[in-house]
Amino acid sequence: MATVSKSYHEEKIDPVVDYCSRLTVRQHPLQKELQDYTLKNVPSAFMLGAPEVLTVGSNFIHLISGKKVLDIGTFTGASALAWALAVGEEGM
């Protein structure tokens, strides 16, 4: 059975995930605050999107110069926040 390793699982982080996330993930302070709050206070916090996944999504938005984003099924809004930051003030 496959397992999923996310960079915010500090107690059992995969060394490869740790290495890659340390080099590539740059969270906005609001993203870090939302992640920390969710992990501390929300049941089923494991459903939170991994910072490395949100970074890849944001990179895709930048790559295509995306200005319109539709985020369906948000949990605590981590992905919606990441996409909003990626499209900037002129995005929707």
ROPA-137947 format. One record per residue (C-alpha): residue in one letter; chain; residue number from 1; x, y negated, z. Coordinates in pm, 1 decimal, padded with zeros to 6 digits. Layout:
N
<site r="A" c="A" k="NUM" xx="X" yy="Y" zz="Z"/>
...
***
This chain:
92
<site r="M" c="A" k="1" xx="00000.0" yy="00000.0" zz="00000.0"/>
<site r="A" c="A" k="2" xx="00132.2" yy="-00343.5" zz="-00093.9"/>
<site r="T" c="A" k="3" xx="00178.0" yy="-00612.3" zz="00165.0"/>
<site r="V" c="A" k="4" xx="00158.0" yy="-00986.2" zz="00125.3"/>
<site r="S" c="A" k="5" xx="00426.8" yy="-01203.6" zz="00275.0"/>
<site r="K" c="A" k="6" xx="00366.2" yy="-01575.6" zz="00315.8"/>
<site r="S" c="A" k="7" xx="00630.1" yy="-01823.2" zz="00423.7"/>
<site r="Y" c="A" k="8" xx="00427.9" yy="-01932.9" zz="00726.4"/>
<site r="H" c="A" k="9" xx="00442.7" yy="-01580.0" zz="00876.4"/>
<site r="E" c="A" k="10" xx="00748.4" yy="-01662.7" zz="01082.2"/>
<site r="E" c="A" k="11" xx="00764.0" yy="-01344.9" zz="01287.4"/>
<site r="K" c="A" k="12" xx="00795.5" yy="-01100.0" zz="00995.5"/>
<site r="I" c="A" k="13" xx="00903.5" yy="-01308.4" zz="00699.2"/>
<site r="D" c="A" k="14" xx="01057.8" yy="-01128.0" zz="00406.0"/>
<site r="P" c="A" k="15" xx="01415.9" yy="-01254.0" zz="00353.9"/>
<site r="V" c="A" k="16" xx="01350.2" yy="-01310.0" zz="-00017.6"/>
<site r="V" c="A" k="17" xx="01035.3" yy="-01513.3" zz="00052.9"/>
<site r="D" c="A" k="18" xx="01224.2" yy="-01711.0" zz="00317.5"/>
<site r="Y" c="A" k="19" xx="01510.9" yy="-01789.1" zz="00079.0"/>
<site r="C" c="A" k="20" xx="01285.2" yy="-01888.7" zz="-00210.2"/>
<site r="S" c="A" k="21" xx="01051.7" yy="-02100.9" zz="00000.4"/>
<site r="R" c="A" k="22" xx="01336.7" yy="-02284.8" zz="00172.0"/>
<site r="L" c="A" k="23" xx="01474.6" yy="-02385.0" zz="-00168.7"/>
<site r="T" c="A" k="24" xx="01152.6" yy="-02467.8" zz="-00350.1"/>
<site r="V" c="A" k="25" xx="00869.3" yy="-02567.1" zz="-00115.2"/>
<site r="R" c="A" k="26" xx="00840.4" yy="-02935.2" zz="-00025.7"/>
<site r="Q" c="A" k="27" xx="00521.5" yy="-02996.2" zz="00169.5"/>
<site r="H" c="A" k="28" xx="00369.7" yy="-03340.6" zz="00203.6"/>
<site r="P" c="A" k="29" xx="00328.0" yy="-03432.2" zz="00573.9"/>
<site r="L" c="A" k="30" xx="-00051.6" yy="-03399.8" zz="00540.1"/>
<site r="Q" c="A" k="31" xx="-00012.4" yy="-03050.1" zz="00397.3"/>
<site r="K" c="A" k="32" xx="00212.0" yy="-02947.7" zz="00686.9"/>
<site r="E" c="A" k="33" xx="-00032.6" yy="-03096.1" zz="00938.0"/>
<site r="L" c="A" k="34" xx="-00328.5" yy="-02912.6" zz="00780.7"/>
<site r="Q" c="A" k="35" xx="-00134.1" yy="-02585.2" zz="00768.1"/>
<site r="D" c="A" k="36" xx="-00027.3" yy="-02609.7" zz="01132.6"/>
<site r="Y" c="A" k="37" xx="-00379.7" yy="-02700.6" zz="01246.1"/>
<site r="T" c="A" k="38" xx="-00535.1" yy="-02415.3" zz="01048.4"/>
<site r="L" c="A" k="39" xx="-00288.4" yy="-02155.3" zz="01175.4"/>
<site r="K" c="A" k="40" xx="-00341.8" yy="-02267.0" zz="01534.4"/>
<site r="N" c="A" k="41" xx="-00717.7" yy="-02328.9" zz="01545.8"/>
<site r="V" c="A" k="42" xx="-00903.6" yy="-02150.0" zz="01267.7"/>
<site r="P" c="A" k="43" xx="-01012.8" yy="-01785.0" zz="01282.0"/>
<site r="S" c="A" k="44" xx="-00904.6" yy="-01588.5" zz="00974.0"/>
<site r="A" c="A" k="45" xx="-00616.5" yy="-01830.2" zz="00916.9"/>
<site r="F" c="A" k="46" xx="-00450.6" yy="-01559.2" zz="00705.3"/>
<site r="M" c="A" k="47" xx="-00678.7" yy="-01678.0" zz="00422.4"/>
<site r="L" c="A" k="48" xx="-00482.0" yy="-02002.9" zz="00403.3"/>
<site r="G" c="A" k="49" xx="-00296.9" yy="-02043.4" zz="00075.3"/>
<site r="A" c="A" k="50" xx="00076.0" yy="-01994.1" zz="00106.7"/>
<site r="P" c="A" k="51" xx="00282.4" yy="-02311.9" zz="00063.1"/>
<site r="E" c="A" k="52" xx="00482.4" yy="-02147.7" zz="-00214.3"/>
<site r="V" c="A" k="53" xx="00162.8" yy="-02071.0" zz="-00408.6"/>
<site r="L" c="A" k="54" xx="00037.0" yy="-02426.5" zz="-00364.0"/>
<site r="T" c="A" k="55" xx="00373.4" yy="-02555.0" zz="-00487.0"/>
<site r="V" c="A" k="56" xx="00350.0" yy="-02343.1" zz="-00803.1"/>
<site r="G" c="A" k="57" xx="-00002.9" yy="-02470.3" zz="-00867.8"/>
<site r="S" c="A" k="58" xx="00108.7" yy="-02829.0" zz="-00817.2"/>
<site r="N" c="A" k="59" xx="00399.0" yy="-02772.1" zz="-01055.2"/>
<site r="F" c="A" k="60" xx="00159.3" yy="-02643.2" zz="-01322.4"/>
<site r="I" c="A" k="61" xx="-00056.7" yy="-02953.5" zz="-01278.0"/>
<site r="H" c="A" k="62" xx="00250.2" yy="-03175.0" zz="-01322.3"/>
<site r="L" c="A" k="63" xx="00367.9" yy="-02967.0" zz="-01619.3"/>
<site r="I" c="A" k="64" xx="00048.2" yy="-03025.9" zz="-01816.8"/>
<site r="S" c="A" k="65" xx="00001.9" yy="-03380.9" zz="-01683.4"/>
<site r="G" c="A" k="66" xx="-00330.7" yy="-03268.6" zz="-01543.0"/>
<site r="K" c="A" k="67" xx="-00567.4" yy="-03538.8" zz="-01423.6"/>
<site r="K" c="A" k="68" xx="-00884.5" yy="-03337.1" zz="-01359.8"/>
<site r="V" c="A" k="69" xx="-00899.3" yy="-03050.3" zz="-01110.7"/>
<site r="L" c="A" k="70" xx="-01188.1" yy="-02837.6" zz="-00987.2"/>
<site r="D" c="A" k="71" xx="-01116.0" yy="-02636.4" zz="-00673.4"/>
<site r="I" c="A" k="72" xx="-01389.6" yy="-02385.7" zz="-00593.3"/>
<site r="G" c="A" k="73" xx="-01409.1" yy="-02191.7" zz="-00268.7"/>
<site r="T" c="A" k="74" xx="-01183.3" yy="-02396.7" zz="-00046.4"/>
<site r="F" c="A" k="75" xx="-01113.8" yy="-02256.0" zz="00300.2"/>
<site r="T" c="A" k="76" xx="-00978.2" yy="-02552.0" zz="00496.2"/>
<site r="G" c="A" k="77" xx="-00895.8" yy="-02758.5" zz="00190.3"/>
<site r="A" c="A" k="78" xx="-00524.3" yy="-02679.5" zz="00160.6"/>
<site r="S" c="A" k="79" xx="-00542.2" yy="-02613.8" zz="-00212.5"/>
<site r="A" c="A" k="80" xx="-00774.8" yy="-02910.5" zz="-00273.2"/>
<site r="L" c="A" k="81" xx="-00524.9" yy="-03132.1" zz="-00089.7"/>
<site r="A" c="A" k="82" xx="-00232.6" yy="-02992.4" zz="-00291.4"/>
<site r="W" c="A" k="83" xx="-00412.5" yy="-03051.9" zz="-00621.2"/>
<site r="A" c="A" k="84" xx="-00520.8" yy="-03403.1" zz="-00517.2"/>
<site r="L" c="A" k="85" xx="-00161.8" yy="-03490.2" zz="-00433.1"/>
<site r="A" c="A" k="86" xx="-00047.5" yy="-03342.6" zz="-00765.5"/>
<site r="V" c="A" k="87" xx="-00287.1" yy="-03546.0" zz="-00982.6"/>
<site r="G" c="A" k="88" xx="-00222.8" yy="-03865.6" zz="-00788.6"/>
<site r="E" c="A" k="89" xx="-00444.1" yy="-04169.3" zz="-00754.5"/>
<site r="E" c="A" k="90" xx="-00546.3" yy="-04174.1" zz="-01120.3"/>
<site r="G" c="A" k="91" xx="-00669.6" yy="-03812.9" zz="-01111.1"/>
<site r="M" c="A" k="92" xx="-01012.3" yy="-03667.2" zz="-01042.3"/>
***
